[in-house]
Structures are given as C-alpha cells and as structure tokens.
C-alpha cells in the first residue's frame, strides 16, 4: 500500500502492518494518513471477516513522531488551520473503530500514546509478555485528543483510566490483563501468531 504500511490477505483475513524502519515505529503525519486509508479500504469489505493490525516485532509503536517535519510545520499554522490538521489522529482511530470486520491488535514491546489510542479503537488486543502500555501525554504537557479517554473508560473503567492517562502509570502485560486493557497475553514474539489464530476462528464462524 505504501512504504510504511502494507496489507496482506489470507483468505478472509487481512493483516495491516506498519514499520517506519525505526525501533520507535513512531506515528508521523504520513503514517497516520496511511493507516487511516488502510482501515477505510477494509471498512465494509464483504470478503473480510477479521483484520489484524501489527507494528514492528520489537515495538508496536512509541507514539506520535515528535520529530516529524510535517508535524512541526503544523505547529506554525493559524488556529483554524491547526484545528483541521489535528483531526488526523481522531480520524485515524475512528476509522479503525468503524471497520465492520473483527479488528485484532497484535502488540509486542512498547505501546505508547498514539499507539495506545489505536489499540483501544480495535475490538481485541493481543499482547506479548514483554509489552508495556503507557500514555505519557499529561506528563509531557500534551492533550489526549484522539477520542481515547472514553474508549479507555469502556475497557477498564473510570478510576483505572485516571491511573493510566492522568497519572501516566506504565502498565505491564500482567496488569494489562488484570485491568482488561488486553484480552490475550502470550510469550514474546507470539502476539501475531495468536492474533492469526483468533482471526481464523472468527473467519470460520
């Protein structure tokens, strides 16, 4: 689909993979557009029963790319222009939430900020036992404007959402399972394999 995002089809299952070539696998403006387009392409595809979203094998994503040149230019736009530019993140998450097929997020390593926002927009989350989930926006003086808070509340309740998003607690795999942030936990390197198993089960129904 692009240099950053690929879509592979296996029967009634689609796998969307994104890799920037950097360990951080950070979400640049272009990557967010590409991931949005991927979700929209699969939104109401009648031949797809399940969609797997995966990042890199070492880290799902360490969040927004704060060094992205386009993002830096956006900061210099007028207020009305910035308001439009800032719709990209919410649009990305909404696109993944709107996919008709069962969406399964396969997570290895760090899942931070915007990565958490996308994961929460999917139907199910499979994490590796080396996964750490972290929402550092408040700690870094940024807002959380991608529609994530109500999604977190729906998953884990109000108090735990405050611990996650307001107190910026780092959540390990065991805690993520206990809280309900994740639905399945597997050995390191096995998140995609488990996601594919779930996708196959869904496609057979």
C-alpha positions, 0 to 999 in steps of 0.5 A: 500500500505504501512504504510504511504500511502494507496489507496482506490477505489470507483468505478472509483475513487481512493483516495491516502492518506498519514499520517506519524502519525505526525501533520507535515505529513512531506515528508521523503525519504520513503514517497516520494518513496511511493507516487511516486509508488502510482501515477505510479500504477494509471498512465494509469489505464483504470478503473480510471477516477479521483484520489484524493490525501489527507494528514492528516485532520489537515495538508496536509503536512509541507514539506520535513522531515528535520529530516529524517535519510535517508535524512541526510545520503544523505547529506554525499554522493559524488556529483554524488551520491547526484545528483541521490538521489535528483531526488526523489522529481522531480520524485515524482511530475512528476509522479503525473503530468503524471497520465492520470486520473483527479488528485484532491488535497484535502488540509486542514491546512498547505501546505508547500514546498514539499507539495506545489510542489505536489499540483501544479503537480495535475490538481485541488486543493481543499482547506479548509478555514483554509489552508495556502500555503507557500514555505519557501525554499529561506528563509531557504537557500534551492533550489526549485528543484522539477520542481515547479517554472514553474508549479507555473508560469502556475497557477498564473503567473510570478510576483505572483510566485516571491511573493510566492517562492522568497519572501516566502509570506504565502498565505491564502485560500482567496488569494489562490483563488484570485491568482488561486493557488486553484480552490475550497475553502470550510469550514474546514474539507470539502476539501475531501468531495468536492474533492469526489464530483468533482471526481464523476462528472468527473467519470460520464462524 
